[in-house]
Amino acid sequence: MSALANRFSLFKRIEWILLSLLSALLLNLAFPYPGYSLFAWICLVPFFIVIMTQTLKRVFLGAIITGIAFNVVYLIWMKEYKHPATLSGGVFLQLLYFLFAAFLFWMLRRLLDDFRSQDGRRSPKSPGFLREPRSLGIMVISALLCTTAWLLVDYLKTIGYLAFPWGILGYSQYKNLLLIQSARLFGVWGIDFVLLFSNVTIASLLVELRETGRWRGSRGNLMLLACAVLLILLFGARELEVEKKQELRKARIALIQGNLDPWSPQLTENIQVGIELTRMAMEQDPDLVVWSESSVPFPYEYYLARGEKHALRIQQFAQSLGRPLLFGSIEFDGILENGEYSGDFYNVAILYRKGRLADVYRKIHLVPFGEWFPYERLFPFVSLILEKAGAGDFTPGTEYVVFDMEGFTASVLICFEDVFGNLTRMFIPHNPELFINVTNDAWTGSEKAEVQHFSISVFRTVETRRSLVRAANGGVTVCVNPYGRIIDSLPLFTSDYLVCDVPLQEGNMTTLYVRWGDFFPKWLGVIFLAFLLALGVKKVIDRKKKKNIM
């Protein structure tokens, strides 16, 4: 009996560690790969239990355990990037977000504990949020505010130079068409909020059951969660009914997946792969041919003006097609002296139409550290490290270009620009009927990386009600309709082509998300700050009253 008691005592001491590791496991299961999206509804429950029941020290240690164990597996493909420190840097950045979210959650619980507990009659054995709750309404407010705190940290991942929206729970649901239709209203944030609220609610219920043997305080949260999910599903069902009845004109798009290393010395052979795949795709009479990012990996216009053979080969082929050709390349605006380039480089998508170079889109949101580093003067040593690692030194574009494709219009998103909803919506006032993503994730050699990127991009279709086609060097090369439904796709890491008939949305069609953008997390942020301010004012008033009484 004594041995059993010792084992139980040991389990109680390390319980918070086991719960933290369990959350890391469930998080990795929820995201692709393997992508068991149902786990997103419960994956943070174990760690949230740690936050609700443990000291701040253990919460921080638990956050470190969960954050590292999750992100090392989730972002393992980053080890293939230009510098060996990339994986550790990515994990560290995500860990900072995780620690900040955990601290906000823990702090709110303690503040709400003080707010609810007026008479001092509290059991020291129970977590603060279970001690003499005033009402079910306070329990609901508590859960909503803690959910908001976590969501606001998710939102921080999407803004600024280091924006990297991986790990946001809402994106795990990209295959759930019923659920994701709400993105046309709130973006990914409505779904993210419901998933986080589910985790908070279940964690609160389990802690309440363990500590008190009942679940009375969590009933309001469960009812609110059920109502929110029901409303989202009903809205999704209505939208998918509209999809069935909607008749949109279509464009036939040929997408070329070369599956090659664009930076290899075999440039002639690589270009020939793209040409041969295009010729095969032309048998299906496409309206447009799209090559991936970096498919023409040199300053095309600069070389063409000087008669370089590979640039001339591309030009001759484009003129012979009789169809618009869109491809990823580099633009150089400057001079070449003594073998050194002086000027600006741009990551671009170039459109050939009627045998002539018709338009260029310059990538606006560049990959941090990989494509640019705007703080060279402040941190010259970082620039030196990046230069030695072979990182690019590009200049960001500024124009939201819409291409005329002879019969329809389209805007291009280069590389990971398709993971930013607020960027994508900025093209809509210029009336594109379709979005085209050209990307090159093949350097990762990872199915996990390819599908993670694609899963996020699906939400751009629902948010804007525009189809999205992706021409990726190694995958995912795919066509997605305006409701997030996959029309067709290619297997990963194969040299092949895909021809799809893609629905075109009217250029002036808009959605709530397009008009207002990320209003949902912003408004929640305002409410959150107002509540913190109100709590602070109340504390000051209570202290003054206490002094006056004494």
VEXZAPA-838927 format. One record per residue (C-alpha): z, y, x; residue in three letters. Coordinates in steps of 0.25 Angstrom, whole numbers, plus 5000, padded with zeros to 4 digits. Example, Ala and Ser with C-alpha at 12.3 -4.5 7.8 and 13.67 -1.06 7.14 Angstrom:
// residues 2
pz  py  px  residu
5031  4982  5049  ALA
5029  4996  5055  SER
//
This chain:
// residues 550
pz  py  px  residu
5000  5000  5000  MET
5003  5009  5012  SER
4990  5006  5018  ALA
4983  5010  5005  LEU
4990  5023  5004  ALA
4987  5026  5018  ASN
4972  5024  5015  ARG
4973  5032  5003  PHE
4979  5043  5010  SER
4969  5043  5021  LEU
4958  5043  5010  PHE
4964  5056  5004  LYS
4964  5062  5018  ARG
4950  5060  5021  ILE
4945  5061  5006  GLU
4939  5075  5008  TRP
4931  5070  5020  ILE
4925  5058  5012  LEU
4922  5067  5000  LEU
4915  5077  5010  SER
4906  5066  5016  LEU
4903  5060  5002  LEU
4898  5074  4998  SER
4889  5074  5010  ALA
4883  5060  5006  LEU
4881  5064  4992  LEU
4874  5077  4996  LEU
4864  5070  5005  ASN
4861  5060  4994  LEU
4858  5071  4984  ALA
4848  5078  4993  PHE
4835  5072  4997  PRO
4834  5063  5004  TYR
4839  5054  4997  PRO
4840  5064  4985  GLY
4849  5057  4975  TYR
4850  5070  4967  SER
4861  5066  4958  LEU
4871  5066  4969  PHE
4869  5081  4969  ALA
4878  5082  4957  TRP
4890  5076  4964  ILE
4887  5077  4979  CYS
4897  5088  4982  LEU
4908  5083  4973  VAL
4915  5076  4984  PRO
4915  5088  4993  PHE
4919  5097  4981  PHE
4931  5089  4979  ILE
4935  5091  4994  VAL
4934  5106  4991  ILE
4942  5105  4978  MET
4953  5097  4984  THR
4954  5100  4999  GLN
4959  5111  5008  THR
4949  5121  5014  LEU
4950  5115  5027  LYS
4945  5101  5022  ARG
4935  5108  5013  VAL
4929  5114  5025  PHE
4929  5101  5033  LEU
4923  5094  5021  GLY
4912  5104  5020  ALA
4909  5102  5034  ILE
4909  5086  5032  ILE
4900  5087  5020  THR
4891  5098  5025  GLY
4888  5091  5038  ILE
4887  5077  5033  ALA
4877  5082  5022  PHE
4869  5091  5030  ASN
4867  5083  5042  VAL
4860  5072  5033  VAL
4854  5082  5024  TYR
4847  5090  5035  LEU
4845  5080  5045  ILE
4830  5083  5046  TRP
4833  5096  5052  MET
4836  5089  5065  LYS
4820  5089  5067  GLU
4819  5104  5067  TYR
4816  5112  5079  LYS
4830  5113  5085  HIS
4840  5102  5086  PRO
4851  5111  5081  ALA
4843  5113  5067  THR
4850  5101  5060  LEU
4864  5106  5065  SER
4861  5120  5061  GLY
4856  5116  5047  GLY
4868  5108  5045  VAL
4877  5119  5050  PHE
4871  5129  5041  LEU
4872  5120  5028  GLN
4886  5117  5032  LEU
4890  5132  5032  LEU
4885  5133  5018  TYR
4893  5120  5014  PHE
4906  5126  5020  LEU
4904  5139  5014  PHE
4902  5133  5000  ALA
4914  5124  5002  ALA
4922  5136  5005  PHE
4918  5144  4993  LEU
4921  5132  4984  PHE
4935  5129  4990  TRP
4938  5144  4990  MET
4934  5146  4975  LEU
4943  5134  4971  ARG
4955  5140  4978  ARG
4952  5154  4971  LEU
4950  5148  4958  LEU
4963  5140  4960  ASP
4970  5153  4962  ASP
4963  5159  4950  PHE
4967  5148  4940  ARG
4981  5145  4945  SER
4990  5157  4940  GLN
5004  5150  4938  ASP
5005  5143  4951  GLY
5008  5129  4944  ARG
4998  5121  4952  ARG
4999  5107  4957  SER
4997  5107  4973  PRO
4991  5094  4972  LYS
4979  5098  4964  SER
4967  5106  4968  PRO
4967  5121  4965  GLY
4956  5120  4954  PHE
4964  5109  4946  LEU
4977  5117  4946  ARG
4980  5122  4932  GLU
4966  5126  4928  PRO
4966  5137  4918  ARG
4955  5132  4910  SER
4942  5124  4911  LEU
4934  5137  4912  GLY
4941  5140  4925  ILE
4937  5126  4930  MET
4923  5128  4926  VAL
4923  5142  4933  ILE
4929  5136  4945  SER
4918  5125  4946  ALA
4907  5136  4943  LEU
4912  5145  4954  LEU
4913  5134  4965  CYS
4899  5129  4961  THR
4894  5143  4963  THR
4900  5144  4976  ALA
4893  5132  4981  TRP
4880  5137  4975  LEU
4880  5150  4982  LEU
4881  5144  4995  VAL
4869  5136  4992  ASP
4862  5149  4988  TYR
4865  5154  5002  LEU
4857  5143  5008  LYS
4845  5149  5002  THR
4845  5163  5007  ILE
4844  5170  5021  GLY
4838  5166  5034  TYR
4845  5152  5034  LEU
4841  5149  5020  ALA
4841  5133  5019  PHE
4843  5128  5005  PRO
4845  5114  5008  TRP
4857  5107  5002  GLY
4857  5114  4989  ILE
4861  5104  4978  LEU
4851  5109  4968  GLY
4839  5105  4977  TYR
4843  5090  4976  SER
4839  5090  4961  GLN
4824  5093  4964  TYR
4819  5080  4957  LYS
4827  5083  4945  ASN
4817  5090  4937  LEU
4826  5092  4925  LEU
4837  5099  4933  LEU
4828  5108  4942  ILE
4821  5115  4931  GLN
4832  5125  4930  SER
4828  5130  4944  ALA
4818  5139  4937  ARG
4830  5146  4932  LEU
4840  5146  4943  PHE
4833  5140  4955  GLY
4840  5128  4962  VAL
4853  5135  4959  TRP
4855  5131  4945  GLY
4854  5116  4949  ILE
4862  5118  4961  ASP
4873  5125  4953  PHE
4874  5113  4943  VAL
4874  5103  4954  LEU
4886  5110  4961  LEU
4893  5112  4948  PHE
4892  5097  4946  SER
4898  5094  4959  ASN
4910  5104  4957  VAL
4912  5099  4943  THR
4913  5084  4947  ILE
4922  5087  4959  ALA
4931  5095  4950  SER
4932  5084  4940  LEU
4935  5073  4951  LEU
4946  5082  4958  VAL
4952  5085  4944  GLU
4952  5070  4940  LEU
4958  5066  4953  ARG
4969  5077  4953  GLU
4973  5077  4938  THR
4967  5065  4932  GLY
4959  5073  4922  ARG
4946  5081  4922  TRP
4949  5092  4912  ARG
4946  5104  4921  GLY
4932  5099  4924  SER
4927  5097  4910  ARG
4922  5111  4909  GLY
4914  5109  4922  ASN
4908  5096  4917  LEU
4904  5102  4904  MET
4897  5114  4911  LEU
4890  5105  4921  LEU
4885  5096  4909  ALA
4880  5108  4902  CYS
4873  5114  4914  ALA
4866  5101  4918  VAL
4862  5099  4903  LEU
4856  5113  4902  LEU
4848  5112  4915  ILE
4843  5098  4911  LEU
4838  5104  4897  LEU
4832  5116  4904  PHE
4825  5106  4914  GLY
4820  5097  4902  ALA
4814  5109  4895  ARG
4807  5114  4908  GLU
4801  5100  4910  LEU
4796  5100  4896  GLU
4789  5113  4899  VAL
4783  5106  4911  GLU
4777  5095  4903  LYS
4770  5105  4893  LYS
4766  5115  4904  GLN
4751  5115  4908  GLU
4749  5122  4921  LEU
4736  5123  4928  ARG
4736  5115  4941  LYS
4731  5117  4956  ALA
4727  5105  4964  ARG
4734  5106  4978  ILE
4731  5098  4990  ALA
4743  5097  4999  LEU
4742  5091  5014  ILE
4753  5084  5020  GLN
4749  5083  5035  GLY
4762  5076  5040  ASN
4760  5081  5054  LEU
4766  5089  5065  ASP
4759  5102  5064  PRO
4764  5106  5078  TRP
4759  5094  5085  SER
4748  5097  5096  PRO
4738  5088  5087  GLN
4734  5101  5079  LEU
4720  5097  5077  THR
4724  5083  5071  GLU
4734  5089  5062  ASN
4725  5099  5056  ILE
4715  5088  5054  GLN
4725  5080  5046  VAL
4727  5092  5036  GLY
4712  5093  5035  ILE
4709  5078  5032  GLU
4720  5078  5022  LEU
4715  5090  5015  THR
4701  5084  5015  ARG
4707  5072  5007  MET
4714  5081  4998  ALA
4702  5089  4995  MET
4696  5077  4988  GLU
4705  5080  4976  GLN
4700  5094  4975  ASP
4713  5102  4977  PRO
4713  5117  4974  ASP
4722  5120  4987  LEU
4725  5112  5000  VAL
4739  5115  5006  VAL
4743  5111  5020  TRP
4757  5111  5025  SER
4765  5121  5033  GLU
4761  5121  5048  SER
4748  5113  5045  SER
4741  5124  5053  VAL
4752  5126  5063  PRO
4746  5138  5071  PHE
4743  5153  5068  PRO
4731  5150  5060  TYR
4725  5164  5058  GLU
4728  5168  5072  TYR
4721  5155  5078  TYR
4710  5156  5068  LEU
4707  5171  5072  ALA
4705  5165  5086  ARG
4697  5153  5083  GLY
4707  5143  5086  GLU
4701  5129  5082  LYS
4712  5124  5073  HIS
4712  5136  5065  ALA
4697  5136  5064  LEU
4698  5121  5059  ARG
4708  5125  5048  ILE
4699  5137  5044  GLN
4686  5128  5043  GLN
4693  5118  5035  PHE
4699  5128  5026  ALA
4685  5134  5023  GLN
4679  5120  5021  SER
4690  5116  5010  LEU
4685  5125  4998  GLY
4700  5125  4994  ARG
4711  5134  4998  PRO
4719  5128  5009  LEU
4734  5132  5012  LEU
4740  5129  5025  PHE
4753  5132  5033  GLY
4751  5139  5046  SER
4756  5150  5056  ILE
4752  5165  5056  GLU
4753  5173  5068  PHE
4753  5188  5068  ASP
4753  5194  5082  GLY
4746  5192  5096  ILE
4745  5181  5106  LEU
4747  5186  5120  GLU
4749  5177  5133  ASN
4751  5165  5124  GLY
4762  5171  5116  GLU
4762  5175  5102  TYR
4767  5188  5098  SER
4769  5191  5083  GLY
4773  5185  5070  ASP
4771  5171  5066  PHE
4771  5166  5051  TYR
4772  5153  5044  ASN
4761  5154  5034  VAL
4753  5147  5024  ALA
4738  5150  5024  ILE
4728  5149  5013  LEU
4713  5147  5015  TYR
4705  5150  5002  ARG
4690  5150  5001  LYS
4689  5147  5016  GLY
4697  5159  5020  ARG
4711  5162  5024  LEU
4716  5168  5011  ALA
4731  5171  5012  ASP
4744  5168  5020  VAL
4758  5166  5016  TYR
4769  5168  5027  ARG
4781  5160  5026  LYS
4793  5169  5021  ILE
4805  5161  5023  HIS
4805  5155  5037  LEU
4813  5143  5042  VAL
4826  5149  5049  PRO
4826  5146  5064  PHE
4813  5137  5063  GLY
4803  5148  5059  GLU
4811  5161  5062  TRP
4824  5167  5067  PHE
4825  5182  5063  PRO
4838  5184  5071  TYR
4831  5183  5085  GLU
4837  5196  5090  ARG
4851  5192  5086  LEU
4851  5178  5091  PHE
4840  5177  5102  PRO
4846  5164  5107  PHE
4843  5157  5093  VAL
4829  5162  5094  SER
4828  5156  5108  LEU
4833  5142  5103  ILE
4823  5142  5091  LEU
4811  5146  5100  GLU
4815  5134  5110  LYS
4816  5125  5098  ALA
4802  5129  5093  GLY
4806  5137  5081  ALA
4795  5146  5075  GLY
4796  5161  5075  ASP
4789  5165  5062  PHE
4790  5178  5054  THR
4793  5177  5039  PRO
4782  5181  5029  GLY
4785  5191  5018  THR
4775  5189  5007  GLU
4775  5180  4995  TYR
4761  5176  4995  VAL
4753  5169  4984  VAL
4740  5162  4988  PHE
4728  5162  4979  ASP
4723  5148  4979  MET
4710  5150  4971  GLU
4715  5147  4957  GLY
4730  5147  4959  PHE
4741  5154  4967  THR
4751  5149  4976  ALA
4762  5153  4985  SER
4766  5146  4998  VAL
4780  5142  5003  LEU
4780  5138  5017  ILE
4790  5127  5023  CYS
4804  5129  5017  PHE
4801  5141  5009  GLU
4800  5132  4996  ASP
4815  5130  4997  VAL
4818  5144  4993  PHE
4817  5147  4979  GLY
4820  5162  4980  ASN
4808  5163  4990  LEU
4799  5155  4982  THR
4801  5163  4969  ARG
4797  5176  4977  MET
4782  5171  4976  PHE
4782  5170  4961  ILE
4780  5185  4958  PRO
4766  5183  4965  HIS
4762  5172  4955  ASN
4760  5159  4963  PRO
4756  5148  4954  GLU
4761  5137  4964  LEU
4769  5136  4977  PHE
4765  5129  4989  ILE
4774  5124  5000  ASN
4769  5121  5014  VAL
4779  5115  5023  THR
4781  5106  5035  ASN
4794  5098  5035  ASP
4787  5087  5042  ALA
4795  5090  5055  TRP
4808  5084  5049  THR
4802  5070  5048  GLY
4812  5069  5036  SER
4810  5065  5022  GLU
4823  5071  5019  LYS
4819  5085  5024  ALA
4805  5085  5017  GLU
4811  5081  5003  VAL
4823  5091  5005  GLN
4813  5102  5007  HIS
4805  5098  4995  PHE
4816  5096  4985  SER
4820  5111  4987  ILE
4806  5115  4985  SER
4805  5108  4971  VAL
4814  5119  4965  PHE
4804  5130  4969  ARG
4794  5124  4958  THR
4805  5125  4947  VAL
4810  5138  4951  GLU
4796  5145  4951  THR
4789  5135  4941  ARG
4778  5134  4952  ARG
4772  5121  4957  SER
4775  5118  4972  LEU
4766  5110  4981  VAL
4771  5107  4995  ARG
4762  5104  5007  ALA
4771  5098  5017  ALA
4767  5093  5031  ASN
4776  5080  5029  GLY
4781  5082  5015  GLY
4785  5084  5004  VAL
4771  5087  5000  THR
4772  5088  4985  VAL
4767  5095  4972  CYS
4778  5100  4963  VAL
4776  5106  4949  ASN
4783  5118  4943  PRO
4795  5110  4938  TYR
4798  5103  4951  GLY
4790  5090  4947  ARG
4783  5083  4959  ILE
4769  5081  4956  ILE
4765  5073  4968  ASP
4769  5072  4983  SER
4766  5066  4996  LEU
4774  5056  5004  PRO
4782  5062  5016  LEU
4776  5062  5030  PHE
4762  5058  5027  THR
4749  5064  5029  SER
4743  5066  5016  ASP
4738  5076  5005  TYR
4743  5078  4991  LEU
4735  5084  4980  VAL
4742  5089  4967  CYS
4738  5096  4954  ASP
4749  5107  4954  VAL
4753  5115  4942  PRO
4751  5130  4943  LEU
4761  5139  4937  GLN
4757  5153  4932  GLU
4759  5163  4943  GLY
4767  5172  4934  ASN
4777  5162  4929  MET
4791  5164  4933  THR
4805  5158  4931  THR
4819  5163  4931  LEU
4821  5159  4945  TYR
4809  5166  4950  VAL
4813  5179  4943  ARG
4828  5179  4947  TRP
4828  5169  4959  GLY
4842  5164  4964  ASP
4849  5172  4954  PHE
4858  5160  4950  PHE
4866  5159  4963  PRO
4866  5174  4965  LYS
4873  5177  4951  TRP
4882  5165  4954  LEU
4886  5172  4967  GLY
4889  5185  4960  VAL
4898  5178  4950  ILE
4904  5170  4962  PHE
4908  5183  4969  LEU
4913  5190  4957  ALA
4922  5178  4954  PHE
4927  5179  4969  LEU
4929  5194  4967  LEU
4937  5192  4954  ALA
4946  5181  4960  LEU
4949  5191  4972  GLY
4952  5202  4963  VAL
4961  5193  4954  LYS
4969  5188  4967  LYS
4971  5203  4971  VAL
4976  5206  4957  ILE
4985  5194  4957  ASP
4991  5197  4970  ARG
4994  5212  4966  LYS
5001  5207  4953  LYS
5009  5197  4961  LYS
5014  5208  4971  LYS
5018  5217  4959  ASN
5026  5206  4952  ILE
5033  5203  4965  MET
//
